[in-house]
Amino acid sequence: MNRKFNLAIVSKNNKVFLQRVMTLFYKRDYLIHNMSVDFSNQSGYAKILLTLEGNDEIFDQVQRQVYKIVDVVNVEQI
């Protein structure tokens, strides 16, 4: 059963971070409903908040794939 879930991704702030994350979602054909990018509380880090649609299997796969991106520090469901 598909449902919406929110995902918070914290990474080192660099120019290609957002491009890498969006490329991952595009190649896997995941549906993003909302996206917000901002600086995190820690200096030098950025945070992406995403709302995705899928089942628990898709969420687990997304989490594993995002962690493979080199600069990612933390991924959590909120």
C-alpha positions in Angstrom: 0.0 0.0 0.0 1.4 3.4 -1.0 1.6 6.2 1.5 3.4 9.5 1.7 6.4 9.8 4.0 8.8 12.7 4.8 12.5 12.3 4.5 15.2 14.6 6.0 18.7 14.3 4.4 21.6 16.2 6.0 24.8 16.5 4.0 27.9 18.6 3.7 27.0 21.7 1.8 28.6 21.6 -1.7 27.5 22.6 -5.2 26.7 19.0 -6.5 24.9 17.6 -3.5 21.4 18.6 -4.6 22.2 17.5 -8.2 23.3 14.0 -7.0 20.2 13.5 -4.9 17.8 14.7 -7.6 19.5 12.5 -10.2 19.1 9.5 -7.9 15.4 10.1 -7.6 15.0 10.8 -11.3 16.8 7.6 -12.4 14.8 5.5 -9.9 11.5 7.1 -11.1 10.5 8.1 -7.5 7.6 10.6 -7.2 8.6 13.7 -5.1 5.6 15.7 -3.9 7.4 18.5 -2.0 11.0 19.5 -1.6 12.7 22.1 0.5 16.4 22.9 0.8 18.0 25.0 3.5 21.1 25.3 5.6 21.2 23.1 8.7 21.9 24.3 12.3 25.5 23.2 11.8 27.8 25.4 9.8 28.8 23.9 6.4 25.9 21.5 6.2 22.7 21.5 4.2 19.3 19.8 4.7 16.8 18.6 2.2 13.3 17.8 3.3 11.3 15.6 0.8 7.8 14.2 0.7 7.7 11.0 -1.2 5.0 8.5 -2.1 5.6 4.7 -1.8 5.5 1.7 0.4 7.9 0.7 3.2 10.1 -1.2 0.7 10.6 1.9 -1.4 11.4 3.9 1.7 14.1 1.4 2.7 15.6 1.4 -0.8 15.6 5.2 -0.9 17.3 5.4 2.4 20.0 2.9 1.4 20.6 4.7 -2.0 20.9 8.1 -0.4 23.4 6.9 2.1 25.7 5.8 -0.8 26.1 9.5 -1.8 29.5 10.4 -0.4 28.7 13.7 1.4 25.5 12.4 3.1 25.7 12.5 6.9 22.2 11.5 8.0 18.9 10.3 6.6 15.8 9.9 8.7 12.1 9.7 8.3 10.2 12.5 10.0 
